[in-house]
Amino acid sequence: ESAASLQRGAPVISVSVGDSCDFAFTSTKPHDAERNIGSARPRNVRLDSGDVLVFGGPARMLYHGVTKIHANNRPKELQMSPGRLNLTFREI
């Protein structure tokens, strides 16, 4: 990813397909959180199939990741193997 897109705060767009997941994000660096530096605790949100997440502006630089996948929790009409797909779109 280009430094220019990071400086502009160009958004990252994420589309979830398949099994649901728990998604955590925080402004505290993971290694700082382990040492209790800073006060930001991770927030969690559940993402279901079809959900769209947009990180832009100040939120663009949040630390984030999937913490759990809820197996076999996808729409029954979705014809795909068990698991989840994440489609990520970003300016480069």
Backbone as CSV, one residue per row, in Angstrom:
resi,resn,N_x,N_y,N_z,CA_x,CA_y,CA_z,C_x,C_y,C_z
1,GLU,0.845,-1.178,0.000,0.000,0.000,0.000,0.884,1.232,0.000
2,SER,0.494,2.247,-0.735,1.344,3.427,-0.878,1.269,4.333,0.342
3,ALA,2.384,5.003,0.608,2.423,5.967,1.706,1.446,7.107,1.441
4,ALA,1.279,7.473,0.166,0.359,8.560,-0.186,-1.083,8.200,0.176
5,SER,-1.495,6.961,-0.064,-2.870,6.580,0.277,-3.064,6.563,1.786
6,LEU,-2.030,6.176,2.524,-2.119,6.205,3.984,-2.234,7.644,4.482
7,GLN,-1.441,8.552,3.915,-1.483,9.958,4.324,-2.826,10.591,3.995
8,ARG,-3.415,10.237,2.876,-4.711,10.791,2.488,-5.839,10.199,3.322
9,GLY,-5.568,9.097,3.991,-6.625,8.441,4.756,-7.626,7.750,3.852
10,ALA,-7.167,7.371,2.650,-8.053,6.672,1.720,-8.657,5.468,2.419
11,PRO,-9.957,5.282,2.303,-10.610,4.206,3.053,-10.255,2.814,2.557
12,VAL,-10.344,1.871,3.468,-10.272,0.453,3.142,-11.686,-0.076,3.293
13,ILE,-12.144,-0.806,2.297,-13.492,-1.356,2.316,-13.386,-2.864,2.367
14,SER,-14.074,-3.471,3.322,-14.010,-4.905,3.557,-15.412,-5.498,3.480
15,VAL,-15.565,-6.559,2.671,-16.847,-7.232,2.507,-16.711,-8.657,3.040
16,SER,-17.595,-9.044,3.953,-17.573,-10.390,4.536,-18.544,-11.298,3.793
17,VAL,-18.087,-12.512,3.485,-18.922,-13.510,2.811,-18.703,-14.849,3.512
18,GLY,-19.790,-15.532,3.856,-19.681,-16.859,4.472,-19.973,-16.819,5.957
19,ASP,-19.212,-17.614,6.715,-19.431,-17.725,8.155,-19.209,-16.380,8.858
20,SER,-19.946,-16.168,9.931,-19.795,-14.959,10.742,-18.457,-14.992,11.474
21,CYS,-18.018,-13.809,11.908,-16.780,-13.738,12.687,-16.879,-12.617,13.702
22,ASP,-16.016,-12.688,14.707,-15.838,-11.588,15.651,-14.625,-10.802,15.173
23,PHE,-14.794,-9.489,15.071,-13.762,-8.598,14.546,-13.409,-7.594,15.630
24,ALA,-12.128,-7.515,15.984,-11.674,-6.609,17.045,-10.863,-5.469,16.447
25,PHE,-10.989,-4.286,17.063,-10.184,-3.150,16.618,-9.864,-2.251,17.805
26,THR,-8.720,-1.571,17.717,-8.261,-0.694,18.794,-7.244,0.298,18.241
27,SER,-7.049,1.386,18.958,-6.022,2.354,18.568,-4.690,2.062,19.255
28,THR,-4.667,1.120,20.193,-3.455,0.762,20.927,-2.704,-0.338,20.189
29,LYS,-1.405,-0.153,20.030,-0.584,-1.181,19.393,-0.673,-2.467,20.211
30,PRO,-0.741,-3.619,19.540,-0.867,-4.893,20.280,0.204,-5.093,21.349
31,HIS,1.471,-4.775,21.054,2.512,-4.993,22.072,2.391,-3.995,23.221
32,ASP,1.836,-2.798,22.985,1.605,-1.855,24.074,0.466,-2.322,24.968
33,ALA,-0.558,-2.917,24.365,-1.698,-3.421,25.147,-1.253,-4.512,26.112
34,GLU,-0.320,-5.359,25.662,0.186,-6.424,26.529,0.915,-5.859,27.737
35,ARG,1.536,-4.679,27.565,2.282,-4.052,28.660,1.441,-3.005,29.382
36,ASN,0.129,-2.936,29.064,-0.802,-1.983,29.691,-0.401,-0.533,29.461
37,ILE,0.117,-0.228,28.274,0.436,1.150,27.908,-0.745,1.682,27.103
38,GLY,-1.277,2.803,27.522,-2.445,3.362,26.831,-3.720,2.806,27.440
39,SER,-4.823,3.469,27.154,-6.065,3.071,27.808,-7.086,2.457,26.854
40,ALA,-6.769,2.383,25.567,-7.758,1.884,24.608,-7.854,0.364,24.671
41,ARG,-9.042,-0.121,25.011,-9.294,-1.559,25.012,-9.898,-1.921,23.662
42,PRO,-9.610,-3.123,23.186,-10.203,-3.518,21.900,-11.729,-3.527,21.973
43,ARG,-12.334,-3.109,20.892,-13.784,-3.213,20.745,-14.050,-4.355,19.780
44,ASN,-15.163,-5.018,19.973,-15.507,-6.159,19.122,-16.837,-5.921,18.444
45,VAL,-16.933,-6.408,17.228,-18.174,-6.373,16.479,-18.300,-7.698,15.742
46,ARG,-19.512,-8.181,15.622,-19.733,-9.424,14.877,-20.050,-9.058,13.434
47,LEU,-19.349,-9.690,12.512,-19.582,-9.479,11.086,-20.255,-10.713,10.511
48,ASP,-21.397,-10.502,9.858,-22.127,-11.582,9.207,-21.929,-11.492,7.703
49,SER,-22.291,-12.547,7.005,-22.177,-12.580,5.557,-22.944,-11.412,4.942
50,GLY,-22.275,-10.666,4.083,-22.886,-9.509,3.439,-22.569,-8.192,4.118
51,ASP,-21.987,-8.233,5.328,-21.639,-6.988,6.013,-20.474,-6.301,5.314
52,VAL,-20.519,-4.982,5.310,-19.457,-4.158,4.724,-18.897,-3.284,5.831
53,LEU,-17.575,-3.247,5.936,-16.887,-2.450,6.945,-16.008,-1.445,6.212
54,VAL,-16.081,-0.170,6.597,-15.278,0.871,5.958,-14.386,1.510,7.013
55,PHE,-13.076,1.473,6.768,-12.108,2.169,7.610,-11.606,3.356,6.802
56,GLY,-11.892,4.569,7.264,-11.437,5.763,6.576,-11.097,6.853,7.567
57,GLY,-10.412,7.887,7.097,-10.034,9.005,7.960,-9.204,8.524,9.130
58,PRO,-9.461,9.040,10.349,-8.668,8.630,11.517,-8.775,7.135,11.818
59,ALA,-9.904,6.526,11.483,-10.086,5.092,11.741,-9.208,4.236,10.840
60,ARG,-8.656,4.830,9.809,-7.857,4.095,8.827,-6.675,3.372,9.467
61,MET,-6.122,3.926,10.526,-4.907,3.365,11.118,-5.180,2.515,12.366
62,LEU,-6.424,2.140,12.614,-6.724,1.269,13.754,-6.101,-0.106,13.563
63,TYR,-5.660,-0.694,14.646,-5.182,-2.078,14.626,-6.424,-2.956,14.643
64,HIS,-6.434,-4.006,13.837,-7.663,-4.791,13.705,-7.364,-6.227,13.294
65,GLY,-8.350,-7.093,13.525,-8.209,-8.483,13.113,-9.396,-9.322,13.535
66,VAL,-9.515,-10.483,12.899,-10.567,-11.446,13.243,-10.087,-12.252,14.437
67,THR,-10.927,-12.335,15.472,-10.548,-13.080,16.677,-11.238,-14.433,16.772
68,LYS,-12.351,-14.600,16.039,-13.056,-15.875,16.082,-13.930,-16.009,14.840
69,ILE,-13.993,-17.219,14.308,-14.913,-17.528,13.211,-15.994,-18.445,13.757
70,HIS,-17.238,-18.110,13.499,-18.383,-18.904,13.944,-18.723,-19.906,12.844
71,ALA,-18.206,-21.112,12.991,-18.346,-22.147,11.961,-19.812,-22.469,11.698
72,ASN,-20.089,-22.758,10.431,-21.433,-23.150,9.988,-22.497,-22.119,10.356
73,ASN,-22.132,-20.855,10.253,-23.051,-19.781,10.584,-23.154,-18.825,9.395
74,ARG,-23.469,-19.375,8.244,-23.602,-18.578,7.031,-25.003,-18.780,6.478
75,PRO,-25.460,-17.899,5.619,-26.793,-18.075,5.046,-26.916,-19.425,4.349
76,LYS,-28.005,-20.100,4.590,-28.204,-21.437,4.009,-28.244,-21.403,2.484
77,GLU,-28.710,-20.285,1.918,-28.783,-20.183,0.464,-27.429,-19.879,-0.183
78,LEU,-26.412,-19.601,0.604,-25.080,-19.318,0.080,-24.395,-20.630,-0.276
79,GLN,-24.146,-20.837,-1.526,-23.535,-22.080,-2.021,-22.015,-21.952,-2.003
80,MET,-21.424,-22.245,-0.862,-19.960,-22.222,-0.755,-19.527,-23.208,0.324
81,SER,-18.268,-23.566,0.296,-17.699,-24.452,1.307,-17.713,-23.757,2.659
82,PRO,-17.639,-24.525,3.756,-17.576,-23.907,5.079,-16.392,-22.944,5.175
83,GLY,-16.572,-21.895,5.947,-15.519,-20.887,6.135,-16.027,-19.511,5.778
84,ARG,-15.098,-18.597,5.612,-15.479,-17.232,5.267,-14.475,-16.655,4.287
85,LEU,-14.946,-15.710,3.527,-14.103,-14.941,2.620,-14.177,-13.487,3.047
86,ASN,-13.076,-12.791,2.910,-13.056,-11.357,3.150,-12.506,-10.709,1.884
87,LEU,-13.303,-9.868,1.264,-12.875,-9.129,0.076,-12.482,-7.737,0.542
88,THR,-11.218,-7.383,0.338,-10.697,-6.092,0.810,-10.327,-5.245,-0.377
89,PHE,-10.818,-3.996,-0.362,-10.542,-3.051,-1.434,-9.829,-1.853,-0.839
90,ARG,-8.704,-1.495,-1.459,-7.928,-0.350,-0.973,-7.254,0.344,-2.158
91,GLU,-7.008,1.605,-1.991,-6.279,2.374,-2.999,-4.799,2.102,-2.835
92,ILE,-4.128,1.845,-3.957,-2.673,1.623,-3.880,-1.938,2.594,-4.756
